[in-house]
Every structure is written in structure tokens, then in C-alpha cells.
Amino acid sequence: MRTPLADRIRPQSIDEVVGQQHLLGEGKLLRRIIENSEVPNMIFYGPSGVGKTTVANIIAANTGRTLHRLNATTASVADIKNIVGTLDSFLAPDGVLLYLDEIQHFNKKQQQSLLEFMENGKITLIASTTENPYFYVYNAVLSRSIVFEFKQITPDDVETALYRAADILKNEFFKSYEVNIDSAAVTHLAHSANGDVRKALNSLEAIFMAVHPDTEGKVSITLELSEQAAQKKALRYDKDGDSHYDILSSFQKSIRGSDADAAIHYLARLVAAGDLQSICRRLLVIAAEDIGLAYPQAITVVKSCVDAALQLGLPEARIPLAEAVILLATAPKSNSAICAIDAALSDIKNTDTGDIPPHLKDSHYGGSAKLGHGVDYKYPHSYPNHYVPQQYLPDNIKDRKYYEYGDNKTENAAKVYWSRIKGSI
């Protein structure tokens, strides 16, 4: 029986795992736990195919403990009791690691059956779930576990796994032949997988199973084969080329220009290409750069939509993304914030701005008054309307204006307010 490719190339060490650097990078908590071989009860939360099972296997190998795997969709309390029966025997002298996949399918009684053994240390639970554990895992189990969120794998990381798999497949299928792999084919598989490494690997293996050497003894893995395996047509979209940046540029300019229809069109191109990361990043930039202070709450709403999209994954992610795009395209616009910070940065880079005024310097230490630090500072809250005129900018640029109120309702209201307050003094 042929072992699935995902199992044949499964990483054997932390450094071979693609993605999840927020958990497995140097100095990160989960990496330290694995390296120290002292494993607490843990819950791995994240989409399918992002490395949860792989990391559990690495933990088991690193600690030398027996690993038992159960899937909560088919397992029962009896299965847990059978595992418990191996405790303190030559089969599991130091206890066992129990990897329980899809724990959200266990009911309360089944989850509670684990507690006694989790507490005495005979079973160390590593549970995985694609659903939010704070909704689906009972508090008694949750409170005894550390939750680690696994993020969706980026297309670049999926490509790394695909090239590693291709080397294995070449040796298995075409050891005596010259194999040429079109980089566009790998890129397409990586984007089509929507962050699921297993899905991308399965598609690649199907291609190797189907392709044959030509009359010259050469094997070609083409974009056309990649499209057939992924059952998805490749768009004119090169993540490192002009097309990528052309689409993103058109996307942002359409939102900036308040054309919701064009913005949705370019969003659709990005969604069809599976480029979730670029969409989310660009939307957050647009909320700050182009909508800005005209609708300050926009970035909060967009951040919520982006978080939902990343948690859902494609294709469902298209819904909150569309919501964010339409909100931004139809919102009032202001670039006053980016203009202000860029002007200030230009002065920092090109101008001798001078020293900070003495009365603004830190005075929370003995001897500060002798240096003149904090002396003559006026505390605005002690004055009417919480405002008092005083110099804040360094002497060299004391009259510099960075922020200009935008021509919109929100900023106009602020302008009227401060004109009244400052004009009355």
C-alpha cells in the first residue's frame, strides 16, 4: 500500500517545517518547549494542512515518548481506556503522548474522561482543531492546556514544500530521466492550495503519476498539467512580476477613486489567484493611507474583516474581504495622516531639527530641575478646555506645519473645534 506523499516527506525536525515561524522560529515558545523535551498539555488550533500533526510527531520523537493518535470523529471513550491500559507497562514506561485530532467532535463526557490522566501526567494531550477552541473545547480541558494558533501557510512556504517533494518524486518515478519543472506550475499549485500544503502535495503527486517521458526521454511538469491537477486555471499573475503589482496597484487606486465596482473586480482577480496575504495587507494599508481620518473607524472594521478572512480561508474569505473593499471604496477619503508623517520623516532625514525643548524633557528623576528639564512645563489639563499655548517643536522648526486638516466631515469638525478653543486665547 502506497503511503501518501504528505507522510513520505513529513519533516523530521523543527527546521524542516514550512511556515509557523511565529511558533517555531528561534526563541519562540513552542520551539523552546520542543527543544527542552518538557511537554505540557497543548491544543493546536488552525486550518487543515498547516503542520499541526507534523509538529506533534516531532514532539513525540524529540521526547522519546509513545505517541498514540486518535481522531475524535471516530474515537470513543473505550479507545481512551485502551490507551490508558498501556500506562506503566513496558509499552509506555514514561506515559504517553495522545494526539487527538478534531477534538471539537468529542462531547463533554468524552473530553472529561481525559482529565484524570492529564492531571497526573500519565497522558500528555496534544489536541488539534480547525475550530476556535474557546468555543468548542470544554473549560476543564482548556484550562489545563496551552493553546497555540497555527496560521495559514503562505504560497512561498508551500512552494518550498513542493520543491522538496519534487526531488523525492523524481527519484521515485523518473530516476533515469531528465525532469524539467516549470516554476509557473509550482507557483500555480502553491496559490491554488489556499495554504493547505497537503492539497498542493497531492496535486503534484497526481501530475507525476500521469506524466510520461517524451521521445527524447525528458519529463516536463508544465503549467497546463498544474492547472488540470488543481482544477483551476492559472491567471496572468506572477507574484514576483509586473502583473502582481499591476493588479494590486489597480486595486488600491480603484478604492482610492471611490469606484466600488472596479475595486470588487480587482479583488476578484486577487481572490481567484488565491493571494489572500496580499489582499489583507493592502486593505489595511488603504484604510490608513486613503481613508484615514475621514473615517477613523474604517481601519478597525477592516482589521476585523481581515482577521475573519484569514481564519476562514478561501473561498469563504471572499465575503468579509468584499465587505471591507466596498466599505473602503464608499467611505470618505483623506490622506492627511500619510502626508503629515511623510513630511515629518523628510525633515528628520534632511533637516537639522534641533534639540527637544527643555520643558518637555523627562523630569521624573532627582536633579532634573538643575538641568532645566521639565521646568516651566504647563500641564494642559489644569487649564480651561484642557489646552494652553506652549512650544512643543524644537526651536529650529518651531513654526513647522505637518498636519493639514482634510476636507471631510470628521476633520472639519476637529478643525472648527480647535479653531474655537485656540482662537479664544
C-alpha positions as CSV (number, residue, x, y, z in Angstrom):
1,M,0.0,0.0,0.0
2,R,1.4,3.4,-1.0
3,T,2.0,5.9,1.7
4,P,0.6,9.4,0.9
5,L,3.2,11.9,-0.3
6,A,2.5,14.2,2.6
7,D,3.5,11.4,5.0
8,R,6.6,10.4,2.9
9,I,8.1,13.9,3.1
10,R,6.8,14.8,6.5
11,P,9.5,16.9,8.3
12,Q,11.5,15.1,10.9
13,S,12.9,18.3,12.6
14,I,11.6,21.7,13.5
15,D,13.8,23.4,10.9
16,E,12.2,21.4,8.1
17,V,8.7,22.6,8.9
18,V,7.5,25.3,6.5
19,G,5.7,28.3,7.9
20,Q,4.7,28.8,11.5
21,Q,7.7,30.9,12.4
22,H,5.7,32.8,15.0
23,L,5.6,29.4,16.9
24,L,8.7,27.6,15.7
25,G,11.2,30.4,15.0
26,E,14.3,30.9,17.1
27,G,13.4,31.8,20.7
28,K,9.6,31.2,20.2
29,L,7.8,29.4,23.0
30,L,6.7,26.3,21.2
31,R,10.2,25.7,19.8
32,R,11.7,26.1,23.3
33,I,9.2,23.6,24.6
34,I,10.1,21.1,22.0
35,E,13.9,21.6,22.4
36,N,13.6,21.2,26.2
37,S,11.6,18.0,25.9
38,E,9.2,19.0,28.6
39,V,5.8,19.0,27.0
40,P,2.7,20.4,28.6
41,N,-0.9,19.7,27.5
42,M,-1.4,21.6,24.3
43,I,-4.2,22.5,21.8
44,F,-3.1,23.2,18.2
45,Y,-5.7,25.4,16.5
46,G,-5.6,26.2,12.8
47,P,-6.7,25.3,9.3
48,S,-6.1,21.9,7.7
49,G,-2.7,21.1,6.2
50,V,-0.6,23.7,8.1
51,G,1.6,21.3,10.1
52,K,-0.3,20.5,13.3
53,T,0.2,16.7,13.0
54,T,3.8,17.1,11.8
55,V,4.7,19.2,14.9
56,A,3.1,16.6,17.1
57,N,5.2,13.8,15.5
58,I,8.3,15.9,16.0
59,I,7.5,16.4,19.7
60,A,7.0,12.7,20.2
61,A,10.2,11.9,18.5
62,N,12.1,14.5,20.5
63,T,10.8,13.4,23.8
64,G,11.1,9.7,23.2
65,R,7.5,9.1,24.4
66,T,5.0,6.8,22.8
67,L,2.6,8.6,20.5
68,H,-1.0,7.5,20.2
69,R,-3.2,9.0,17.6
70,L,-7.0,9.2,17.8
71,N,-9.5,11.1,15.6
72,A,-12.4,12.4,17.6
73,T,-14.8,11.9,14.7
74,T,-14.5,8.1,15.1
75,A,-12.9,7.5,18.5
76,S,-14.7,6.7,21.7
77,V,-14.1,6.6,25.5
78,A,-13.2,2.9,25.1
79,D,-10.3,4.0,22.8
80,I,-9.0,6.3,25.5
81,K,-9.3,3.5,28.1
82,N,-7.3,1.2,25.8
83,I,-4.5,3.8,25.7
84,V,-4.7,4.2,29.5
85,G,-4.3,0.4,29.7
86,T,-0.8,0.7,28.3
87,L,0.4,3.1,31.0
88,D,3.0,1.9,33.4
89,S,3.8,-1.0,31.2
90,F,6.8,-1.7,29.0
91,L,4.9,-0.2,26.1
92,A,4.7,3.2,27.8
93,P,7.0,3.4,30.8
94,D,7.1,7.2,30.9
95,G,3.5,7.8,29.9
96,V,2.1,8.6,26.5
97,L,1.5,11.5,24.2
98,L,-2.0,11.4,22.9
99,Y,-2.6,13.3,19.7
100,L,-6.4,13.8,19.5
101,D,-7.3,15.2,16.1
102,E,-10.5,17.2,15.7
103,I,-11.2,17.4,19.4
104,Q,-14.3,19.6,18.8
105,H,-16.1,16.4,17.9
106,F,-15.7,14.9,21.4
107,N,-18.7,15.7,23.7
108,K,-18.3,16.9,27.2
109,K,-18.2,13.4,28.8
110,Q,-15.6,12.2,26.3
111,Q,-13.4,15.3,27.0
112,Q,-13.8,14.9,30.7
113,S,-12.6,11.3,30.5
114,L,-9.1,12.7,29.7
115,L,-8.9,15.0,32.8
116,E,-7.8,12.5,35.4
117,F,-4.8,11.3,33.3
118,M,-3.9,14.8,32.2
119,E,-3.6,15.9,35.8
120,N,-1.5,13.0,37.0
121,G,0.8,13.4,34.0
122,K,0.3,9.9,32.6
123,I,-1.3,11.3,29.4
124,T,0.1,14.4,27.8
125,L,-2.6,15.7,25.5
126,I,-1.9,17.3,22.2
127,A,-5.3,18.1,20.7
128,S,-5.9,19.7,17.3
129,T,-8.9,21.5,16.0
130,T,-9.8,23.6,13.0
131,E,-12.5,25.4,15.1
132,N,-12.0,28.0,17.7
133,P,-11.1,26.0,20.9
134,Y,-12.6,28.7,23.1
135,F,-15.9,27.8,21.7
136,Y,-15.6,24.0,21.2
137,V,-13.2,22.7,23.9
138,Y,-14.6,22.5,27.5
139,N,-13.2,24.8,30.1
140,A,-11.8,22.0,32.2
141,V,-9.6,20.8,29.3
142,L,-8.9,24.3,28.1
143,S,-7.7,25.5,31.5
144,R,-5.1,22.6,31.7
145,S,-3.7,23.3,28.2
146,I,-1.7,25.9,26.3
147,V,-3.4,27.0,23.0
148,F,-1.1,27.5,20.0
149,E,-2.6,29.0,16.9
150,F,-1.2,27.7,13.6
151,K,-1.5,30.2,10.8
152,Q,-2.3,29.6,7.1
153,I,0.8,28.7,5.2
154,T,1.9,31.3,2.7
155,P,2.3,30.4,-1.0
156,D,6.1,30.9,-0.7
157,D,6.2,28.3,2.1
158,V,4.0,25.9,0.1
159,E,6.5,26.3,-2.9
160,T,9.3,25.3,-0.6
161,A,7.5,22.1,0.3
162,L,6.6,21.4,-3.3
163,Y,10.2,21.6,-4.5
164,R,11.3,19.3,-1.7
165,A,8.5,16.8,-2.7
166,A,9.5,17.1,-6.4
167,D,13.0,15.9,-5.6
168,I,11.5,12.8,-3.9
169,L,9.0,12.2,-6.8
170,K,11.8,12.5,-9.4
171,N,13.7,9.7,-7.7
172,E,10.6,7.5,-7.3
173,F,9.1,7.9,-10.8
174,F,11.8,9.0,-13.2
175,K,15.1,8.2,-11.7
176,S,16.7,7.6,-15.1
177,Y,15.1,10.6,-16.9
178,E,15.7,14.3,-17.1
179,V,12.8,16.0,-15.3
180,N,12.1,19.7,-16.1
181,I,9.7,21.5,-13.8
182,D,8.2,24.8,-14.9
183,S,8.4,27.3,-12.0
184,A,5.0,28.7,-13.0
185,A,3.5,25.2,-12.5
186,V,4.8,25.1,-8.9
187,T,3.6,28.7,-8.3
188,H,0.2,27.9,-9.5
189,L,-0.1,24.8,-7.3
190,A,1.1,26.8,-4.3
191,H,-1.5,29.6,-4.9
192,S,-4.3,27.1,-5.7
193,A,-3.8,25.2,-2.4
194,N,-5.0,28.2,-0.3
195,G,-2.5,27.5,2.4
196,D,-3.1,23.7,2.5
197,V,0.3,22.0,2.0
198,R,-1.3,18.5,1.8
199,K,-3.6,19.6,-1.0
200,A,-0.7,21.0,-3.0
201,L,1.4,17.9,-2.5
202,N,-1.5,15.6,-3.6
203,S,-1.8,17.6,-6.8
204,L,1.9,17.4,-7.5
205,E,1.9,13.7,-7.0
206,A,-1.0,13.3,-9.3
207,I,0.9,15.1,-12.0
208,F,3.9,12.7,-11.6
209,M,1.6,9.8,-11.8
210,A,0.0,11.0,-15.0
211,V,3.0,12.3,-17.0
212,H,5.2,10.3,-19.3
213,P,8.7,10.8,-20.8
214,D,8.7,12.2,-24.3
215,T,10.6,10.6,-27.3
216,E,13.8,12.2,-26.1
217,G,13.5,10.7,-22.6
218,K,12.6,14.0,-21.0
219,V,9.7,14.6,-18.5
220,S,8.1,18.0,-18.4
221,I,5.9,19.3,-15.5
222,T,4.1,22.2,-17.1
223,L,1.7,24.9,-16.1
224,E,-1.1,23.2,-18.1
225,L,-0.7,20.0,-16.1
226,S,-0.7,22.1,-12.9
227,E,-4.0,23.7,-14.0
228,Q,-5.5,20.3,-14.6
229,A,-4.3,18.8,-11.3
230,A,-5.5,21.8,-9.3
231,Q,-8.7,22.0,-11.4
232,K,-8.2,25.7,-11.5
233,K,-7.0,27.9,-14.4
234,A,-3.9,30.0,-13.8
235,L,-4.5,33.7,-14.1
236,R,-1.9,36.1,-15.6
237,Y,-0.5,36.6,-12.1
238,D,3.2,36.4,-11.3
239,K,3.7,37.1,-7.6
240,D,7.2,38.5,-8.3
241,G,6.4,40.2,-11.6
242,D,4.6,43.2,-13.1
243,S,1.2,41.6,-13.3
244,H,1.1,41.1,-9.5
245,Y,1.9,44.7,-8.8
246,D,-0.3,46.0,-11.6
247,I,-3.3,44.3,-10.1
248,L,-2.6,45.5,-6.6
249,S,-2.0,49.0,-7.9
250,S,-5.3,49.0,-9.8
251,F,-7.0,47.6,-6.7
252,Q,-5.8,50.4,-4.4
253,K,-6.3,53.1,-7.0
254,S,-9.9,52.0,-7.6
255,I,-10.7,52.1,-3.9
256,R,-8.9,55.5,-3.6
257,G,-11.0,56.7,-6.5
258,S,-14.2,55.5,-4.8
259,D,-15.1,53.1,-7.6
260,A,-16.6,50.2,-5.8
261,D,-17.3,48.1,-8.9
262,A,-13.7,48.3,-10.2
263,A,-12.4,47.6,-6.7
264,I,-14.5,44.5,-6.4
265,H,-13.3,43.4,-9.9
266,Y,-9.7,43.6,-8.9
267,L,-10.5,41.9,-5.6
268,A,-12.0,39.1,-7.6
269,R,-8.7,38.7,-9.6
270,L,-6.7,38.5,-6.4
271,V,-9.2,36.0,-4.8
272,A,-9.1,33.9,-8.0
273,A,-5.3,33.8,-7.8
274,G,-5.5,32.8,-4.1
275,D,-3.4,35.7,-2.9
276,L,-5.0,36.1,0.4
277,Q,-2.0,37.6,2.2
278,S,-1.5,40.4,-0.4
279,I,-5.2,41.3,-0.2
280,C,-5.3,41.6,3.5
281,R,-2.1,43.6,3.8
282,R,-3.2,46.0,1.0
283,L,-6.6,46.6,2.6
284,L,-5.0,47.6,5.9
285,V,-2.7,50.0,4.1
286,I,-5.6,51.5,2.2
287,A,-7.7,52.0,5.4
288,A,-4.9,54.1,6.9
289,E,-3.5,55.8,3.8
290,D,-6.5,56.7,1.7
291,I,-9.5,56.8,4.1
292,G,-7.5,57.8,7.2
293,L,-9.1,60.4,9.5
294,A,-12.1,61.0,7.2
295,Y,-13.4,57.8,8.8
296,P,-11.1,56.7,11.6
297,Q,-13.2,53.6,12.4
298,A,-12.6,52.1,9.0
299,I,-9.3,50.5,9.9
300,T,-10.9,48.8,12.9
301,V,-13.7,47.4,10.7
302,V,-11.2,46.3,8.1
303,K,-8.9,44.7,10.7
304,S,-11.9,42.6,11.8
305,C,-12.7,41.6,8.2
306,V,-9.1,40.7,7.6
307,D,-8.9,38.6,10.7
308,A,-12.1,36.8,9.7
309,A,-10.8,36.2,6.2
310,L,-7.5,34.7,7.5
311,Q,-9.4,32.5,9.9
312,L,-11.9,31.3,7.3
313,G,-9.5,30.8,4.4
314,L,-10.7,30.8,0.8
315,P,-13.3,30.5,-0.6
316,E,-15.3,31.9,2.3
317,A,-12.7,34.6,2.9
318,R,-14.1,36.4,-0.2
319,I,-17.1,37.5,1.8
320,P,-15.5,39.6,4.6
321,L,-13.0,40.8,2.0
322,A,-15.7,42.1,-0.2
323,E,-17.3,43.8,2.7
324,A,-14.1,45.6,3.5
325,V,-13.5,46.6,-0.1
326,I,-17.0,48.1,-0.5
327,L,-16.7,49.9,2.8
328,L,-13.4,51.5,1.9
329,A,-14.5,52.4,-1.7
330,T,-17.6,54.1,-0.5
331,A,-16.1,55.8,2.6
332,P,-15.0,59.5,2.6
333,K,-11.3,59.9,1.8
334,S,-8.4,61.7,3.5
335,N,-4.6,61.3,3.1
336,S,-3.8,63.9,5.7
337,A,-2.2,61.3,8.0
338,I,0.3,59.9,5.5
339,C,1.1,63.4,4.3
340,A,1.9,64.5,7.8
341,I,4.1,61.6,8.7
342,D,6.0,61.7,5.4
343,A,6.7,65.4,5.8
344,A,8.0,64.8,9.3
345,L,10.2,62.0,8.2
346,S,11.6,64.1,5.4
347,D,12.6,66.8,8.0
348,I,14.2,64.1,10.2
349,K,16.2,62.9,7.2
350,N,17.1,66.2,5.6
351,T,16.9,68.9,8.2
352,D,18.7,69.8,11.4
353,T,15.6,69.8,13.5
354,G,17.4,70.7,16.7
355,D,17.0,69.6,20.3
356,I,13.8,68.9,22.2
357,P,12.6,71.9,24.2
358,P,13.9,71.6,27.8
359,H,10.4,72.0,29.4
360,L,9.3,68.8,27.5
361,K,12.2,66.6,28.7
362,D,11.7,63.9,31.3
363,S,11.8,65.3,34.8
364,H,10.9,62.2,36.8
365,Y,14.3,61.9,38.5
366,G,16.3,63.7,41.1
367,G,18.4,66.6,39.7
368,S,16.3,67.1,36.6
369,A,15.4,70.7,37.7
370,K,19.1,71.6,37.9
371,L,19.3,70.6,34.2
372,G,16.3,72.7,33.4
373,H,14.3,69.6,32.4
374,G,10.6,69.9,32.9
375,V,10.8,73.4,34.3
376,D,8.1,75.8,33.1
377,Y,6.1,72.9,31.6
378,K,2.4,73.8,31.6
379,Y,0.0,70.9,32.3
380,P,-2.8,71.3,29.8
381,H,-5.4,69.6,32.0
382,S,-5.0,72.4,34.5
383,Y,-6.3,74.9,32.0
384,P,-9.8,75.6,30.5
385,N,-10.7,73.3,27.7
386,H,-7.5,71.2,28.6
387,Y,-5.4,73.5,26.4
388,V,-2.7,76.1,26.9
389,P,-0.4,77.5,24.3
390,Q,3.3,76.5,24.7
391,Q,6.1,75.4,22.3
392,Y,6.3,71.7,21.5
393,L,8.5,71.5,18.4
394,P,12.3,72.1,18.6
395,D,13.4,75.7,18.1
396,N,14.8,75.1,14.6
397,I,11.4,74.0,13.3
398,K,9.1,75.6,15.8
399,D,6.7,77.0,13.2
400,R,6.6,73.9,11.0
401,K,3.2,72.6,10.0
402,Y,2.9,68.9,9.2
403,Y,-0.8,68.2,9.6
404,E,-3.3,69.9,7.4
405,Y,-7.0,69.2,8.1
406,G,-8.6,67.2,5.4
407,D,-11.7,68.4,3.6
408,N,-14.2,66.0,5.2
409,K,-16.8,66.0,7.9
410,T,-14.7,64.4,10.7
411,E,-11.6,66.6,10.2
412,N,-13.6,69.7,9.6
413,A,-15.4,69.2,12.9
414,A,-12.0,68.9,14.6
415,K,-10.8,72.0,12.8
416,V,-13.8,74.0,13.9
417,Y,-13.4,72.8,17.5
418,W,-9.7,73.7,17.8
419,S,-10.1,77.0,15.9
420,R,-12.7,78.0,18.6
421,I,-10.5,76.8,21.5
422,K,-7.3,78.3,20.3
423,G,-8.9,81.4,18.9
424,S,-10.4,82.3,22.3
425,I,-7.0,82.5,23.9
